[in-house]
């Protein structure tokens, strides 16, 4: 994974360059036209230019006179969000001359404190909007992810909830910065609903670190293609499972894709495993 602090500083500081700003740098109209023709500068819209090396989503937001926002901005920073086709863009309430948005674009109309030349909203604003745009489950996973990555701290989380309507306050006590992925948050919420005794990121001698130990006997590992693809990874995981079984643990490995796209069925299966053991 790209170091989040480096990525965030580059993305969140992205701006467009106005004609006046370019002139202050000694670039007259003729020179600007030449840079555009050479591909060294991109014309976003009248009087606005940008570095062509910026992320395409930033450039698209700039072309329509807005700022990258909500789940779209968070995804570029490596924060977990539910996949959402299209682009979420923030516009100032007083903005004018906004072109017709392409299908799939989502507009968020609100005022912010960002510089007028910014191509992104502020991170707290994006998180606040993302909570509103997602289900409560996914919103918790998004906040867990941003907190775990170190993009926000506890004071920032408090500010997010200060900006949200009161009905969202109940989500605050469900956050846990130790979660390393969105699927881990989803599993944690399932276990919380069952009243399980849960330890997270547990180091077991002879096995290694596991995602969850539940009620002292069940290991749950959240497997994704990114980290468990290929025979080498499968061989390592199977050896770890045998080592854990020798110590008296049962291991289950719900797939990240099932937690994301077949949540109810996966949650039912995990509950069945735990409740069957309790029944015995």
VENPEHU-V514530 format. One record per residue. RES is the residue in three letters. OMEGA is omega in radians with two decimals (NA if undefined). D_FIRST is the distance of its C-alpha to the first C-alpha in whole Angstrom. Layout:
res=RES omega=OMEGA d_first=D_FIRST
res=RES omega=OMEGA d_first=D_FIRST
//
This chain:
res=UNK omega=3.08 d_first=0
res=UNK omega=3.12 d_first=4
res=UNK omega=-3.00 d_first=6
res=UNK omega=-3.09 d_first=8
res=UNK omega=3.12 d_first=11
res=UNK omega=-3.12 d_first=11
res=UNK omega=-3.08 d_first=10
res=UNK omega=-3.13 d_first=13
res=UNK omega=3.14 d_first=15
res=UNK omega=-3.09 d_first=15
res=UNK omega=-3.02 d_first=16
res=UNK omega=3.12 d_first=18
res=UNK omega=-3.09 d_first=20
res=UNK omega=3.13 d_first=21
res=UNK omega=2.95 d_first=25
res=UNK omega=-3.14 d_first=27
res=UNK omega=3.13 d_first=30
res=UNK omega=3.08 d_first=34
res=UNK omega=3.13 d_first=37
res=UNK omega=3.13 d_first=38
res=UNK omega=3.10 d_first=35
res=UNK omega=3.12 d_first=35
res=UNK omega=3.11 d_first=39
res=UNK omega=3.08 d_first=38
res=UNK omega=3.09 d_first=36
res=UNK omega=-3.12 d_first=39
res=UNK omega=3.09 d_first=38
res=UNK omega=-3.05 d_first=41
res=UNK omega=-3.13 d_first=41
res=UNK omega=3.14 d_first=42
res=UNK omega=3.11 d_first=39
res=UNK omega=3.12 d_first=36
res=UNK omega=-3.14 d_first=38
res=UNK omega=3.13 d_first=37
res=UNK omega=3.10 d_first=34
res=UNK omega=-3.13 d_first=33
res=UNK omega=3.13 d_first=35
res=UNK omega=-3.14 d_first=33
res=UNK omega=-3.14 d_first=30
res=UNK omega=3.10 d_first=29
res=UNK omega=3.13 d_first=29
res=UNK omega=3.04 d_first=29
res=UNK omega=-3.14 d_first=32
res=UNK omega=3.11 d_first=30
res=UNK omega=-3.05 d_first=34
res=UNK omega=3.07 d_first=37
res=UNK omega=-3.11 d_first=36
res=UNK omega=-3.11 d_first=32
res=UNK omega=-3.12 d_first=30
res=UNK omega=3.06 d_first=27
res=UNK omega=-3.10 d_first=24
res=UNK omega=3.14 d_first=24
res=UNK omega=3.11 d_first=20
res=UNK omega=3.12 d_first=19
res=UNK omega=-3.13 d_first=17
res=UNK omega=-3.14 d_first=20
res=UNK omega=3.10 d_first=20
res=UNK omega=3.14 d_first=21
res=UNK omega=3.13 d_first=23
res=UNK omega=3.09 d_first=25
res=UNK omega=3.13 d_first=25
res=UNK omega=-3.11 d_first=27
res=UNK omega=-3.14 d_first=29
res=UNK omega=3.06 d_first=30
res=UNK omega=-3.13 d_first=31
res=UNK omega=3.13 d_first=28
res=UNK omega=3.10 d_first=25
res=UNK omega=-2.94 d_first=22
res=UNK omega=2.88 d_first=22
res=UNK omega=-3.05 d_first=21
res=UNK omega=-3.13 d_first=18
res=UNK omega=3.10 d_first=18
res=UNK omega=-3.10 d_first=17
res=UNK omega=3.13 d_first=15
res=UNK omega=3.13 d_first=13
res=UNK omega=-3.14 d_first=12
res=UNK omega=3.14 d_first=10
res=UNK omega=3.11 d_first=8
res=UNK omega=3.11 d_first=11
res=UNK omega=2.95 d_first=13
res=UNK omega=3.04 d_first=16
res=UNK omega=3.14 d_first=18
res=UNK omega=-3.06 d_first=18
res=UNK omega=-3.12 d_first=21
res=UNK omega=-3.14 d_first=22
res=UNK omega=-3.03 d_first=23
res=UNK omega=3.06 d_first=23
res=UNK omega=-3.03 d_first=23
res=UNK omega=3.10 d_first=25
res=UNK omega=3.05 d_first=27
res=UNK omega=3.01 d_first=31
res=UNK omega=-3.10 d_first=33
res=UNK omega=-3.10 d_first=36
res=UNK omega=-3.09 d_first=38
res=UNK omega=3.12 d_first=36
res=UNK omega=3.13 d_first=39
res=UNK omega=3.08 d_first=39
res=UNK omega=3.13 d_first=36
res=UNK omega=3.09 d_first=36
res=UNK omega=-3.11 d_first=36
res=UNK omega=3.10 d_first=32
res=UNK omega=3.06 d_first=31
res=UNK omega=-3.13 d_first=31
res=UNK omega=3.08 d_first=28
res=UNK omega=3.08 d_first=27
res=UNK omega=-3.11 d_first=28
res=UNK omega=3.04 d_first=29
res=UNK omega=-3.08 d_first=29
res=UNK omega=3.09 d_first=32
res=UNK omega=3.09 d_first=32
res=UNK omega=3.12 d_first=33
res=UNK omega=-3.12 d_first=30
res=UNK omega=-3.09 d_first=30
res=UNK omega=3.01 d_first=28
res=UNK omega=-3.09 d_first=29
res=UNK omega=-3.11 d_first=31
res=UNK omega=-3.07 d_first=29
res=UNK omega=3.09 d_first=26
res=UNK omega=3.08 d_first=24
res=UNK omega=2.96 d_first=22
res=UNK omega=3.04 d_first=23
res=UNK omega=-3.03 d_first=22
res=UNK omega=-3.14 d_first=19
res=UNK omega=3.10 d_first=22
res=UNK omega=3.13 d_first=24
res=UNK omega=3.12 d_first=21
res=UNK omega=3.13 d_first=21
res=UNK omega=3.14 d_first=24
res=UNK omega=-3.12 d_first=25
res=UNK omega=3.07 d_first=22
res=UNK omega=-3.13 d_first=24
res=UNK omega=-3.02 d_first=27
res=UNK omega=-3.08 d_first=25
res=UNK omega=3.03 d_first=24
res=UNK omega=3.11 d_first=26
res=UNK omega=3.13 d_first=26
res=UNK omega=-3.11 d_first=24
res=UNK omega=3.11 d_first=21
res=UNK omega=3.09 d_first=22
res=UNK omega=3.14 d_first=21
res=UNK omega=3.10 d_first=18
res=UNK omega=-3.14 d_first=17
res=UNK omega=3.05 d_first=18
res=UNK omega=-3.07 d_first=17
res=UNK omega=-3.13 d_first=13
res=UNK omega=3.14 d_first=14
res=UNK omega=3.14 d_first=16
res=UNK omega=-3.14 d_first=13
res=UNK omega=-3.13 d_first=11
res=UNK omega=3.12 d_first=14
res=UNK omega=3.09 d_first=14
res=UNK omega=3.06 d_first=18
res=UNK omega=-3.05 d_first=20
res=UNK omega=3.11 d_first=23
res=UNK omega=3.11 d_first=25
res=UNK omega=3.09 d_first=23
res=UNK omega=3.10 d_first=23
res=UNK omega=3.13 d_first=27
res=UNK omega=3.08 d_first=27
res=UNK omega=-3.10 d_first=25
res=UNK omega=3.05 d_first=28
res=UNK omega=-3.12 d_first=31
res=UNK omega=-3.09 d_first=30
res=UNK omega=3.00 d_first=30
res=UNK omega=-3.01 d_first=33
res=UNK omega=-3.07 d_first=35
res=UNK omega=-3.14 d_first=34
res=UNK omega=-3.01 d_first=31
res=UNK omega=-3.11 d_first=31
res=UNK omega=-3.13 d_first=31
res=UNK omega=-3.03 d_first=28
res=UNK omega=-3.08 d_first=27
res=UNK omega=-3.13 d_first=28
res=UNK omega=-3.10 d_first=26
res=UNK omega=3.09 d_first=22
res=UNK omega=-3.07 d_first=21
res=UNK omega=-3.12 d_first=18
res=UNK omega=-3.11 d_first=17
res=UNK omega=-3.06 d_first=16
res=UNK omega=3.12 d_first=12
res=UNK omega=3.08 d_first=12
res=UNK omega=3.11 d_first=15
res=UNK omega=3.08 d_first=17
res=UNK omega=3.08 d_first=17
res=UNK omega=-3.12 d_first=19
res=UNK omega=3.08 d_first=21
res=UNK omega=-3.13 d_first=22
res=UNK omega=3.14 d_first=23
res=UNK omega=3.06 d_first=25
res=UNK omega=-3.10 d_first=27
res=UNK omega=3.11 d_first=28
res=UNK omega=3.13 d_first=29
res=UNK omega=3.11 d_first=31
res=UNK omega=-3.13 d_first=33
res=UNK omega=-3.10 d_first=33
res=UNK omega=2.96 d_first=31
res=UNK omega=-2.97 d_first=31
res=UNK omega=2.96 d_first=27
res=UNK omega=-3.09 d_first=25
res=UNK omega=3.13 d_first=21
res=UNK omega=-3.05 d_first=19
res=UNK omega=3.08 d_first=22
res=UNK omega=-3.13 d_first=22
res=UNK omega=3.14 d_first=25
res=UNK omega=3.13 d_first=27
res=UNK omega=-3.13 d_first=27
res=UNK omega=-3.08 d_first=24
res=UNK omega=-3.10 d_first=21
res=UNK omega=3.13 d_first=19
res=UNK omega=-3.07 d_first=20
res=UNK omega=-3.09 d_first=18
res=UNK omega=2.85 d_first=22
res=UNK omega=-3.01 d_first=26
res=UNK omega=3.10 d_first=28
res=UNK omega=3.03 d_first=32
res=UNK omega=-3.07 d_first=31
res=UNK omega=-3.03 d_first=31
res=UNK omega=3.01 d_first=29
res=UNK omega=3.04 d_first=25
res=UNK omega=3.08 d_first=23
res=UNK omega=3.13 d_first=20
res=UNK omega=-3.04 d_first=17
res=UNK omega=3.04 d_first=17
res=UNK omega=-3.14 d_first=14
res=UNK omega=-3.06 d_first=14
res=UNK omega=-3.03 d_first=11
res=UNK omega=-3.07 d_first=11
res=UNK omega=-3.12 d_first=15
res=UNK omega=3.07 d_first=16
res=UNK omega=-3.07 d_first=19
res=UNK omega=3.13 d_first=22
res=UNK omega=3.14 d_first=20
res=UNK omega=3.13 d_first=18
res=UNK omega=3.12 d_first=21
res=UNK omega=3.11 d_first=23
res=UNK omega=-3.11 d_first=21
res=UNK omega=-3.12 d_first=21
res=UNK omega=3.10 d_first=25
res=UNK omega=3.09 d_first=26
res=UNK omega=-3.14 d_first=24
res=UNK omega=3.10 d_first=26
res=UNK omega=3.11 d_first=29
res=UNK omega=3.11 d_first=29
res=UNK omega=3.12 d_first=28
res=UNK omega=3.11 d_first=31
res=UNK omega=3.11 d_first=33
res=UNK omega=3.09 d_first=33
res=UNK omega=-3.13 d_first=34
res=UNK omega=2.90 d_first=31
res=UNK omega=-3.12 d_first=30
res=UNK omega=2.98 d_first=27
res=UNK omega=-3.05 d_first=26
res=UNK omega=3.06 d_first=22
res=UNK omega=-3.12 d_first=22
res=UNK omega=3.11 d_first=20
res=UNK omega=-3.10 d_first=17
res=UNK omega=3.10 d_first=19
res=UNK omega=3.09 d_first=22
res=UNK omega=-3.11 d_first=21
res=UNK omega=-2.98 d_first=20
res=UNK omega=3.05 d_first=23
res=UNK omega=-2.98 d_first=26
res=UNK omega=-3.06 d_first=26
res=UNK omega=-3.13 d_first=29
res=UNK omega=3.14 d_first=30
res=UNK omega=3.10 d_first=27
res=UNK omega=3.12 d_first=28
res=UNK omega=-3.14 d_first=32
res=UNK omega=3.13 d_first=31
res=UNK omega=3.10 d_first=29
res=UNK omega=-3.12 d_first=32
res=UNK omega=3.12 d_first=34
res=UNK omega=-3.09 d_first=33
res=UNK omega=-3.10 d_first=33
res=UNK omega=3.09 d_first=37
res=UNK omega=3.12 d_first=38
res=UNK omega=3.13 d_first=37
res=UNK omega=-3.14 d_first=39
res=UNK omega=3.13 d_first=42
res=UNK omega=NA d_first=43
//
